[in-house]
Amino acid sequence: MDFLRKHLPASAGRYVERYLQGIEFPIRKEELVGRLEANGVPGAVVSQVRKRLPEGEYRGPKDVLDALRRR
């Protein structure tokens, strides 16, 4: 099982909220990745987000989580 699927259970909303704290939306993927790094999100998570999150603009944490779960 890959890292994100293992770490994005149904209760993942609280982790997404913590990781995305202080990030202003809408935001594009590369800017989001940079903000995650600046927020001290673990490198393995940032790496998987960079790899799996589709290019585009995200309106909020729910959009990000939904996109990651679809991958």
matplotlib code that plots the C-alpha trace (Angstrom):
import matplotlib.pyplot as plt

x = [0.0, 1.4, 2.2, -0.8, -3.4, -2.1, -2.0, -5.3, -8.0, -11.5, -10.4, -7.7, -9.5, -7.8, -4.4, -5.2, -6.4, -3.2, -0.9, -2.8, -3.1, -2.4, -2.5, -4.7, -6.9, -7.3, -3.8, -2.0, -0.2, 3.4, 2.6, 0.8, 3.8, 6.1, 3.7, 3.6, 7.4, 7.4, 4.8, 7.1, 5.0, 7.0, 9.1, 7.5, 4.1, 5.3, 7.0, 3.8, 1.7, 4.1, 4.0, 0.2, -1.6, -2.8, -1.8, -4.4, -5.9, -7.5, -10.2, -9.8, -8.5, -11.4, -10.4, -6.9, -8.0, -10.5, -7.8, -5.3, -7.9, -8.8, -5.2]
y = [0.0, 3.4, 6.0, 8.3, 5.6, 4.3, 7.7, 9.1, 7.2, 8.4, 10.4, 12.2, 15.5, 16.5, 15.8, 17.8, 20.7, 20.6, 20.4, 23.1, 25.5, 29.0, 28.4, 30.8, 29.4, 29.2, 27.9, 26.1, 22.8, 24.1, 26.9, 24.4, 22.1, 25.0, 26.0, 22.4, 22.4, 25.8, 24.4, 21.6, 18.8, 15.5, 15.1, 11.8, 13.5, 16.5, 14.1, 12.1, 15.2, 16.5, 13.2, 12.4, 15.8, 16.8, 20.1, 22.7, 25.2, 24.1, 26.1, 24.5, 21.6, 19.4, 19.8, 18.8, 15.7, 14.7, 14.9, 12.9, 10.2, 9.8, 9.0]
z = [0.0, -0.9, 1.7, 1.0, 0.9, 4.2, 5.8, 4.4, 6.2, 6.5, 9.5, 7.5, 7.6, 10.9, 9.4, 6.3, 8.4, 10.4, 7.4, 5.5, 8.5, 7.5, 3.8, 1.8, -0.9, -3.8, -4.4, -7.2, -6.7, -6.7, -4.3, -2.1, -2.0, -1.1, 1.7, 3.0, 3.2, 5.0, 7.5, 8.4, 7.0, 7.0, 3.8, 2.9, 2.8, 0.8, -1.7, -2.2, -2.6, -5.2, -7.0, -6.8, -6.6, -10.1, -11.5, -10.9, -8.5, -5.2, -3.5, -0.1, 2.0, 0.9, -2.7, -1.9, 0.1, -2.6, -5.3, -3.4, -2.6, -6.3, -7.2]

ax = plt.figure().add_subplot(projection="3d")
ax.plot(x, y, z, "-o")
ax.set_aspect("equal")
plt.show()
